Amino acid sequence: MSGLDWPDHSPPTFHEIRALAEWLYEDQGVNTTALLGHKDPRSTITYKDRRGAEWIEVKV
């Protein structure tokens, strides 16, 4: 148990945490297919999907 409190939300799933790690390490140039232990790079594609979490720059 992490001891974190998620008052109005469900805690992130294992796969959400793993996807976040993939994004952060990929941004640093790490081979995330090897990091995640995938033999086939197609397995890593699931974790690369940012699910609309990219920043959107708004110019005013």
mmCIF file of the N, C-alpha and C atoms, coordinates in Angstrom:
data_MODEL
# 
_entry.id   MODEL 
# 
loop_
_atom_site.group_PDB 
_atom_site.id 
_atom_site.type_symbol 
_atom_site.label_atom_id 
_atom_site.label_alt_id 
_atom_site.label_comp_id 
_atom_site.label_asym_id 
_atom_site.label_entity_id 
_atom_site.label_seq_id 
_atom_site.pdbx_PDB_ins_code 
_atom_site.Cartn_x 
_atom_site.Cartn_y 
_atom_site.Cartn_z 
_atom_site.occupancy 
_atom_site.B_iso_or_equiv 
_atom_site.pdbx_formal_charge 
_atom_site.auth_seq_id 
_atom_site.auth_comp_id 
_atom_site.auth_asym_id 
_atom_site.auth_atom_id 
_atom_site.pdbx_PDB_model_num 
ATOM 1   N N  . MET A 1 1  ? 0.841   -1.182 0.000   1.00 0.00 ? 1  MET A N  1 
ATOM 2   C CA . MET A 1 1  ? 0.000   0.000  0.000   1.00 0.00 ? 1  MET A CA 1 
ATOM 3   C C  . MET A 1 1  ? 0.884   1.243  0.000   1.00 0.00 ? 1  MET A C  1 
ATOM 4   N N  . SER A 1 2  ? 0.514   2.211  -0.815  1.00 0.00 ? 2  SER A N  1 
ATOM 5   C CA . SER A 1 2  ? 1.320   3.428  -0.932  1.00 0.00 ? 2  SER A CA 1 
ATOM 6   C C  . SER A 1 2  ? 0.986   4.437  0.159   1.00 0.00 ? 2  SER A C  1 
ATOM 7   N N  . GLY A 1 3  ? -0.193  4.343  0.735   1.00 0.00 ? 3  GLY A N  1 
ATOM 8   C CA . GLY A 1 3  ? -0.600  5.312  1.738   1.00 0.00 ? 3  GLY A CA 1 
ATOM 9   C C  . GLY A 1 3  ? -1.185  6.574  1.114   1.00 0.00 ? 3  GLY A C  1 
ATOM 10  N N  . LEU A 1 4  ? -1.246  6.630  -0.230  1.00 0.00 ? 4  LEU A N  1 
ATOM 11  C CA . LEU A 1 4  ? -1.829  7.786  -0.897  1.00 0.00 ? 4  LEU A CA 1 
ATOM 12  C C  . LEU A 1 4  ? -3.340  7.727  -0.814  1.00 0.00 ? 4  LEU A C  1 
ATOM 13  N N  . ASP A 1 5  ? -3.956  8.889  -0.706  1.00 0.00 ? 5  ASP A N  1 
ATOM 14  C CA . ASP A 1 5  ? -5.406  8.978  -0.611  1.00 0.00 ? 5  ASP A CA 1 
ATOM 15  C C  . ASP A 1 5  ? -5.964  9.498  -1.935  1.00 0.00 ? 5  ASP A C  1 
ATOM 16  N N  . TRP A 1 6  ? -6.962  8.826  -2.490  1.00 0.00 ? 6  TRP A N  1 
ATOM 17  C CA . TRP A 1 6  ? -7.605  9.226  -3.740  1.00 0.00 ? 6  TRP A CA 1 
ATOM 18  C C  . TRP A 1 6  ? -9.066  9.530  -3.425  1.00 0.00 ? 6  TRP A C  1 
ATOM 19  N N  . PRO A 1 7  ? -9.357  10.674 -2.800  1.00 0.00 ? 7  PRO A N  1 
ATOM 20  C CA . PRO A 1 7  ? -10.685 10.940 -2.260  1.00 0.00 ? 7  PRO A CA 1 
ATOM 21  C C  . PRO A 1 7  ? -11.853 10.765 -3.235  1.00 0.00 ? 7  PRO A C  1 
ATOM 22  N N  . ASP A 1 8  ? -11.803 11.329 -4.413  1.00 0.00 ? 8  ASP A N  1 
ATOM 23  C CA . ASP A 1 8  ? -12.946 11.248 -5.317  1.00 0.00 ? 8  ASP A CA 1 
ATOM 24  C C  . ASP A 1 8  ? -12.632 10.478 -6.593  1.00 0.00 ? 8  ASP A C  1 
ATOM 25  N N  . HIS A 1 9  ? -11.537 9.752  -6.604  1.00 0.00 ? 9  HIS A N  1 
ATOM 26  C CA . HIS A 1 9  ? -11.115 9.055  -7.809  1.00 0.00 ? 9  HIS A CA 1 
ATOM 27  C C  . HIS A 1 9  ? -10.594 7.663  -7.475  1.00 0.00 ? 9  HIS A C  1 
ATOM 28  N N  . SER A 1 10 ? -10.546 6.836  -8.494  1.00 0.00 ? 10 SER A N  1 
ATOM 29  C CA . SER A 1 10 ? -9.911  5.531  -8.332  1.00 0.00 ? 10 SER A CA 1 
ATOM 30  C C  . SER A 1 10 ? -8.404  5.714  -8.481  1.00 0.00 ? 10 SER A C  1 
ATOM 31  N N  . PRO A 1 11 ? -7.602  4.976  -7.750  1.00 0.00 ? 11 PRO A N  1 
ATOM 32  C CA . PRO A 1 11 ? -6.160  5.078  -7.928  1.00 0.00 ? 11 PRO A CA 1 
ATOM 33  C C  . PRO A 1 11 ? -5.769  4.588  -9.321  1.00 0.00 ? 11 PRO A C  1 
ATOM 34  N N  . PRO A 1 12 ? -4.635  5.054  -9.851  1.00 0.00 ? 12 PRO A N  1 
ATOM 35  C CA . PRO A 1 12 ? -4.218  4.588  -11.172 1.00 0.00 ? 12 PRO A CA 1 
ATOM 36  C C  . PRO A 1 12 ? -3.964  3.091  -11.166 1.00 0.00 ? 12 PRO A C  1 
ATOM 37  N N  . THR A 1 13 ? -4.241  2.470  -12.297 1.00 0.00 ? 13 THR A N  1 
ATOM 38  C CA . THR A 1 13 ? -4.016  1.032  -12.412 1.00 0.00 ? 13 THR A CA 1 
ATOM 39  C C  . THR A 1 13 ? -2.532  0.761  -12.631 1.00 0.00 ? 13 THR A C  1 
ATOM 40  N N  . PHE A 1 14 ? -2.157  -0.489 -12.489 1.00 0.00 ? 14 PHE A N  1 
ATOM 41  C CA . PHE A 1 14 ? -0.786  -0.906 -12.753 1.00 0.00 ? 14 PHE A CA 1 
ATOM 42  C C  . PHE A 1 14 ? -0.364  -0.502 -14.162 1.00 0.00 ? 14 PHE A C  1 
ATOM 43  N N  . HIS A 1 15 ? -1.248  -0.704 -15.134 1.00 0.00 ? 15 HIS A N  1 
ATOM 44  C CA . HIS A 1 15 ? -0.904  -0.401 -16.521 1.00 0.00 ? 15 HIS A CA 1 
ATOM 45  C C  . HIS A 1 15 ? -0.814  1.102  -16.778 1.00 0.00 ? 15 HIS A C  1 
ATOM 46  N N  . GLU A 1 16 ? -1.594  1.906  -16.066 1.00 0.00 ? 16 GLU A N  1 
ATOM 47  C CA . GLU A 1 16 ? -1.473  3.360  -16.190 1.00 0.00 ? 16 GLU A CA 1 
ATOM 48  C C  . GLU A 1 16 ? -0.129  3.838  -15.646 1.00 0.00 ? 16 GLU A C  1 
ATOM 49  N N  . ILE A 1 17 ? 0.291   3.265  -14.536 1.00 0.00 ? 17 ILE A N  1 
ATOM 50  C CA . ILE A 1 17 ? 1.592   3.625  -13.960 1.00 0.00 ? 17 ILE A CA 1 
ATOM 51  C C  . ILE A 1 17 ? 2.712   3.176  -14.888 1.00 0.00 ? 17 ILE A C  1 
ATOM 52  N N  . ARG A 1 18 ? 2.571   1.989  -15.442 1.00 0.00 ? 18 ARG A N  1 
ATOM 53  C CA . ARG A 1 18 ? 3.573   1.455  -16.368 1.00 0.00 ? 18 ARG A CA 1 
ATOM 54  C C  . ARG A 1 18 ? 3.653   2.306  -17.646 1.00 0.00 ? 18 ARG A C  1 
ATOM 55  N N  . ALA A 1 19 ? 2.500   2.760  -18.146 1.00 0.00 ? 19 ALA A N  1 
ATOM 56  C CA . ALA A 1 19 ? 2.477   3.629  -19.324 1.00 0.00 ? 19 ALA A CA 1 
ATOM 57  C C  . ALA A 1 19 ? 3.165   4.954  -19.018 1.00 0.00 ? 19 ALA A C  1 
ATOM 58  N N  . LEU A 1 20 ? 2.919   5.524  -17.851 1.00 0.00 ? 20 LEU A N  1 
ATOM 59  C CA . LEU A 1 20 ? 3.585   6.770  -17.465 1.00 0.00 ? 20 LEU A CA 1 
ATOM 60  C C  . LEU A 1 20 ? 5.091   6.585  -17.445 1.00 0.00 ? 20 LEU A C  1 
ATOM 61  N N  . ALA A 1 21 ? 5.552   5.479  -16.894 1.00 0.00 ? 21 ALA A N  1 
ATOM 62  C CA . ALA A 1 21 ? 6.990   5.192  -16.872 1.00 0.00 ? 21 ALA A CA 1 
ATOM 63  C C  . ALA A 1 21 ? 7.531   5.094  -18.294 1.00 0.00 ? 21 ALA A C  1 
ATOM 64  N N  . GLU A 1 22 ? 6.787   4.454  -19.191 1.00 0.00 ? 22 GLU A N  1 
ATOM 65  C CA . GLU A 1 22 ? 7.223   4.336  -20.583 1.00 0.00 ? 22 GLU A CA 1 
ATOM 66  C C  . GLU A 1 22 ? 7.369   5.710  -21.211 1.00 0.00 ? 22 GLU A C  1 
ATOM 67  N N  . TRP A 1 23 ? 6.390   6.597  -20.992 1.00 0.00 ? 23 TRP A N  1 
ATOM 68  C CA . TRP A 1 23 ? 6.442   7.937  -21.577 1.00 0.00 ? 23 TRP A CA 1 
ATOM 69  C C  . TRP A 1 23 ? 7.644   8.714  -21.062 1.00 0.00 ? 23 TRP A C  1 
ATOM 70  N N  . LEU A 1 24 ? 7.858   8.667  -19.743 1.00 0.00 ? 24 LEU A N  1 
ATOM 71  C CA . LEU A 1 24 ? 8.943   9.444  -19.140 1.00 0.00 ? 24 LEU A CA 1 
ATOM 72  C C  . LEU A 1 24 ? 10.308  8.930  -19.588 1.00 0.00 ? 24 LEU A C  1 
ATOM 73  N N  . TYR A 1 25 ? 10.475  7.619  -19.612 1.00 0.00 ? 25 TYR A N  1 
ATOM 74  C CA . TYR A 1 25 ? 11.752  7.055  -20.045 1.00 0.00 ? 25 TYR A CA 1 
ATOM 75  C C  . TYR A 1 25 ? 11.968  7.247  -21.540 1.00 0.00 ? 25 TYR A C  1 
ATOM 76  N N  . GLU A 1 26 ? 10.913  7.146  -22.343 1.00 0.00 ? 26 GLU A N  1 
ATOM 77  C CA . GLU A 1 26 ? 11.052  7.358  -23.792 1.00 0.00 ? 26 GLU A CA 1 
ATOM 78  C C  . GLU A 1 26 ? 11.522  8.781  -24.072 1.00 0.00 ? 26 GLU A C  1 
ATOM 79  N N  . ASP A 1 27 ? 10.983  9.751  -23.325 1.00 0.00 ? 27 ASP A N  1 
ATOM 80  C CA . ASP A 1 27 ? 11.389  11.144 -23.485 1.00 0.00 ? 27 ASP A CA 1 
ATOM 81  C C  . ASP A 1 27 ? 12.874  11.341 -23.172 1.00 0.00 ? 27 ASP A C  1 
ATOM 82  N N  . GLN A 1 28 ? 13.445  10.435 -22.386 1.00 0.00 ? 28 GLN A N  1 
ATOM 83  C CA . GLN A 1 28 ? 14.869  10.509 -22.034 1.00 0.00 ? 28 GLN A CA 1 
ATOM 84  C C  . GLN A 1 28 ? 15.741  9.695  -22.989 1.00 0.00 ? 28 GLN A C  1 
ATOM 85  N N  . GLY A 1 29 ? 15.122  9.077  -23.990 1.00 0.00 ? 29 GLY A N  1 
ATOM 86  C CA . GLY A 1 29 ? 15.870  8.316  -24.978 1.00 0.00 ? 29 GLY A CA 1 
ATOM 87  C C  . GLY A 1 29 ? 16.149  6.868  -24.610 1.00 0.00 ? 29 GLY A C  1 
ATOM 88  N N  . VAL A 1 30 ? 15.466  6.348  -23.601 1.00 0.00 ? 30 VAL A N  1 
ATOM 89  C CA . VAL A 1 30 ? 15.666  4.966  -23.171 1.00 0.00 ? 30 VAL A CA 1 
ATOM 90  C C  . VAL A 1 30 ? 14.899  4.024  -24.103 1.00 0.00 ? 30 VAL A C  1 
ATOM 91  N N  . ASN A 1 31 ? 15.481  2.868  -24.400 1.00 0.00 ? 31 ASN A N  1 
ATOM 92  C CA . ASN A 1 31 ? 14.805  1.839  -25.187 1.00 0.00 ? 31 ASN A CA 1 
ATOM 93  C C  . ASN A 1 31 ? 13.727  1.221  -24.292 1.00 0.00 ? 31 ASN A C  1 
ATOM 94  N N  . THR A 1 32 ? 12.507  1.695  -24.450 1.00 0.00 ? 32 THR A N  1 
ATOM 95  C CA . THR A 1 32 ? 11.435  1.266  -23.546 1.00 0.00 ? 32 THR A CA 1 
ATOM 96  C C  . THR A 1 32 ? 10.926  -0.138 -23.850 1.00 0.00 ? 32 THR A C  1 
ATOM 97  N N  . THR A 1 33 ? 11.142  -0.619 -25.065 1.00 0.00 ? 33 THR A N  1 
ATOM 98  C CA . THR A 1 33 ? 10.760  -2.001 -25.358 1.00 0.00 ? 33 THR A CA 1 
ATOM 99  C C  . THR A 1 33 ? 11.578  -2.939 -24.471 1.00 0.00 ? 33 THR A C  1 
ATOM 100 N N  . ALA A 1 34 ? 12.881  -2.674 -24.370 1.00 0.00 ? 34 ALA A N  1 
ATOM 101 C CA . ALA A 1 34 ? 13.745  -3.489 -23.507 1.00 0.00 ? 34 ALA A CA 1 
ATOM 102 C C  . ALA A 1 34 ? 13.414  -3.244 -22.030 1.00 0.00 ? 34 ALA A C  1 
ATOM 103 N N  . LEU A 1 35 ? 13.170  -1.987 -21.682 1.00 0.00 ? 35 LEU A N  1 
ATOM 104 C CA . LEU A 1 35 ? 12.872  -1.638 -20.286 1.00 0.00 ? 35 LEU A CA 1 
ATOM 105 C C  . LEU A 1 35 ? 11.628  -2.377 -19.788 1.00 0.00 ? 35 LEU A C  1 
ATOM 106 N N  . LEU A 1 36 ? 10.603  -2.440 -20.635 1.00 0.00 ? 36 LEU A N  1 
ATOM 107 C CA . LEU A 1 36 ? 9.364   -3.099 -20.236 1.00 0.00 ? 36 LEU A CA 1 
ATOM 108 C C  . LEU A 1 36 ? 9.444   -4.617 -20.377 1.00 0.00 ? 36 LEU A C  1 
ATOM 109 N N  . GLY A 1 37 ? 10.532  -5.112 -20.940 1.00 0.00 ? 37 GLY A N  1 
ATOM 110 C CA . GLY A 1 37 ? 10.714  -6.555 -21.058 1.00 0.00 ? 37 GLY A CA 1 
ATOM 111 C C  . GLY A 1 37 ? 9.956   -7.173 -22.209 1.00 0.00 ? 37 GLY A C  1 
ATOM 112 N N  . HIS A 1 38 ? 9.624   -6.365 -23.210 1.00 0.00 ? 38 HIS A N  1 
ATOM 113 C CA . HIS A 1 38 ? 8.897   -6.885 -24.360 1.00 0.00 ? 38 HIS A CA 1 
ATOM 114 C C  . HIS A 1 38 ? 9.870   -7.419 -25.409 1.00 0.00 ? 38 HIS A C  1 
ATOM 115 N N  . LYS A 1 39 ? 9.594   -8.585 -25.932 1.00 0.00 ? 39 LYS A N  1 
ATOM 116 C CA . LYS A 1 39 ? 10.405  -9.142 -27.018 1.00 0.00 ? 39 LYS A CA 1 
ATOM 117 C C  . LYS A 1 39 ? 9.987   -8.532 -28.352 1.00 0.00 ? 39 LYS A C  1 
ATOM 118 N N  . ASP A 1 40 ? 8.735   -8.178 -28.473 1.00 0.00 ? 40 ASP A N  1 
ATOM 119 C CA . ASP A 1 40 ? 8.193   -7.636 -29.712 1.00 0.00 ? 40 ASP A CA 1 
ATOM 120 C C  . ASP A 1 40 ? 7.827   -6.162 -29.493 1.00 0.00 ? 40 ASP A C  1 
ATOM 121 N N  . PRO A 1 41 ? 8.397   -5.249 -30.297 1.00 0.00 ? 41 PRO A N  1 
ATOM 122 C CA . PRO A 1 41 ? 8.092   -3.817 -30.124 1.00 0.00 ? 41 PRO A CA 1 
ATOM 123 C C  . PRO A 1 41 ? 6.606   -3.486 -30.247 1.00 0.00 ? 41 PRO A C  1 
ATOM 124 N N  . ARG A 1 42 ? 5.839   -4.349 -30.927 1.00 0.00 ? 42 ARG A N  1 
ATOM 125 C CA . ARG A 1 42 ? 4.397   -4.097 -31.039 1.00 0.00 ? 42 ARG A CA 1 
ATOM 126 C C  . ARG A 1 42 ? 3.712   -4.152 -29.681 1.00 0.00 ? 42 ARG A C  1 
ATOM 127 N N  . SER A 1 43 ? 4.289   -4.877 -28.742 1.00 0.00 ? 43 SER A N  1 
ATOM 128 C CA . SER A 1 43 ? 3.712   -4.950 -27.391 1.00 0.00 ? 43 SER A CA 1 
ATOM 129 C C  . SER A 1 43 ? 3.838   -3.606 -26.674 1.00 0.00 ? 43 SER A C  1 
ATOM 130 N N  . THR A 1 44 ? 4.865   -2.854 -27.013 1.00 0.00 ? 44 THR A N  1 
ATOM 131 C CA . THR A 1 44 ? 5.113   -1.566 -26.359 1.00 0.00 ? 44 THR A CA 1 
ATOM 132 C C  . THR A 1 44 ? 4.170   -0.486 -26.873 1.00 0.00 ? 44 THR A C  1 
ATOM 133 N N  . ILE A 1 45 ? 3.612   -0.667 -28.059 1.00 0.00 ? 45 ILE A N  1 
ATOM 134 C CA . ILE A 1 45 ? 2.746   0.346  -28.657 1.00 0.00 ? 45 ILE A CA 1 
ATOM 135 C C  . ILE A 1 45 ? 1.571   0.686  -27.749 1.00 0.00 ? 45 ILE A C  1 
ATOM 136 N N  . THR A 1 46 ? 1.035   -0.294 -27.044 1.00 0.00 ? 46 THR A N  1 
ATOM 137 C CA . THR A 1 46 ? -0.074  -0.048 -26.114 1.00 0.00 ? 46 THR A CA 1 
ATOM 138 C C  . THR A 1 46 ? 0.305   0.991  -25.076 1.00 0.00 ? 46 THR A C  1 
ATOM 139 N N  . TYR A 1 47 ? 1.537   0.940  -24.598 1.00 0.00 ? 47 TYR A N  1 
ATOM 140 C CA . TYR A 1 47 ? 1.990   1.869  -23.567 1.00 0.00 ? 47 TYR A CA 1 
ATOM 141 C C  . TYR A 1 47 ? 2.361   3.228  -24.147 1.00 0.00 ? 47 TYR A C  1 
ATOM 142 N N  . LYS A 1 48 ? 2.658   3.305  -25.440 1.00 0.00 ? 48 LYS A N  1 
ATOM 143 C CA . LYS A 1 48 ? 3.011   4.567  -26.078 1.00 0.00 ? 48 LYS A CA 1 
ATOM 144 C C  . LYS A 1 48 ? 1.796   5.454  -26.328 1.00 0.00 ? 48 LYS A C  1 
ATOM 145 N N  . ASP A 1 49 ? 0.601   4.883  -26.340 1.00 0.00 ? 49 ASP A N  1 
ATOM 146 C CA . ASP A 1 49 ? -0.616  5.641  -26.585 1.00 0.00 ? 49 ASP A CA 1 
ATOM 147 C C  . ASP A 1 49 ? -0.853  6.587  -25.413 1.00 0.00 ? 49 ASP A C  1 
ATOM 148 N N  . ARG A 1 50 ? -0.759  7.876  -25.670 1.00 0.00 ? 50 ARG A N  1 
ATOM 149 C CA . ARG A 1 50 ? -0.905  8.866  -24.593 1.00 0.00 ? 50 ARG A CA 1 
ATOM 150 C C  . ARG A 1 50 ? -2.364  9.172  -24.263 1.00 0.00 ? 50 ARG A C  1 
ATOM 151 N N  . ARG A 1 51 ? -3.275  8.587  -24.985 1.00 0.00 ? 51 ARG A N  1 
ATOM 152 C CA . ARG A 1 51 ? -4.713  8.689  -24.690 1.00 0.00 ? 51 ARG A CA 1 
ATOM 153 C C  . ARG A 1 51 ? -5.194  10.127 -24.521 1.00 0.00 ? 51 ARG A C  1 
ATOM 154 N N  . GLY A 1 52 ? -4.699  11.012 -25.390 1.00 0.00 ? 52 GLY A N  1 
ATOM 155 C CA . GLY A 1 52 ? -5.131  12.415 -25.352 1.00 0.00 ? 52 GLY A CA 1 
ATOM 156 C C  . GLY A 1 52 ? -4.517  13.230 -24.240 1.00 0.00 ? 52 GLY A C  1 
ATOM 157 N N  . ALA A 1 53 ? -3.440  12.737 -23.626 1.00 0.00 ? 53 ALA A N  1 
ATOM 158 C CA . ALA A 1 53 ? -2.830  13.454 -22.504 1.00 0.00 ? 53 ALA A CA 1 
ATOM 159 C C  . ALA A 1 53 ? -1.749  14.449 -22.947 1.00 0.00 ? 53 ALA A C  1 
ATOM 160 N N  . GLU A 1 54 ? -1.605  14.674 -24.260 1.00 0.00 ? 54 GLU A N  1 
ATOM 161 C CA . GLU A 1 54 ? -0.603  15.611 -24.735 1.00 0.00 ? 54 GLU A CA 1 
ATOM 162 C C  . GLU A 1 54 ? -1.015  17.038 -24.387 1.00 0.00 ? 54 GLU A C  1 
ATOM 163 N N  . TRP A 1 55 ? -0.021  17.892 -24.250 1.00 0.00 ? 55 TRP A N  1 
ATOM 164 C CA . TRP A 1 55 ? -0.280  19.301 -24.005 1.00 0.00 ? 55 TRP A CA 1 
ATOM 165 C C  . TRP A 1 55 ? -0.828  19.922 -25.277 1.00 0.00 ? 55 TRP A C  1 
ATOM 166 N N  . ILE A 1 56 ? -1.761  20.833 -25.137 1.00 0.00 ? 56 ILE A N  1 
ATOM 167 C CA . ILE A 1 56 ? -2.282  21.602 -26.248 1.00 0.00 ? 56 ILE A CA 1 
ATOM 168 C C  . ILE A 1 56 ? -1.919  23.056 -25.990 1.00 0.00 ? 56 ILE A C  1 
ATOM 169 N N  . GLU A 1 57 ? -1.169  23.632 -26.918 1.00 0.00 ? 57 GLU A N  1 
ATOM 170 C CA . GLU A 1 57 ? -0.753  25.020 -26.736 1.00 0.00 ? 57 GLU A CA 1 
ATOM 171 C C  . GLU A 1 57 ? -1.855  25.931 -27.267 1.00 0.00 ? 57 GLU A C  1 
ATOM 172 N N  . VAL A 1 58 ? -2.312  26.832 -26.401 1.00 0.00 ? 58 VAL A N  1 
ATOM 173 C CA . VAL A 1 58 ? -3.359  27.768 -26.766 1.00 0.00 ? 58 VAL A CA 1 
ATOM 174 C C  . VAL A 1 58 ? -2.740  29.153 -26.854 1.00 0.00 ? 58 VAL A C  1 
ATOM 175 N N  . LYS A 1 59 ? -2.869  29.772 -28.007 1.00 0.00 ? 59 LYS A N  1 
ATOM 176 C CA . LYS A 1 59 ? -2.329  31.122 -28.193 1.00 0.00 ? 59 LYS A CA 1 
ATOM 177 C C  . LYS A 1 59 ? -3.476  32.120 -28.053 1.00 0.00 ? 59 LYS A C  1 
ATOM 178 N N  . VAL A 1 60 ? -3.226  33.136 -27.232 1.00 0.00 ? 60 VAL A N  1 
ATOM 179 C CA . VAL A 1 60 ? -4.264  34.151 -27.025 1.00 0.00 ? 60 VAL A CA 1 
ATOM 180 C C  . VAL A 1 60 ? -3.858  35.463 -27.627 1.00 0.00 ? 60 VAL A C  1 
# 
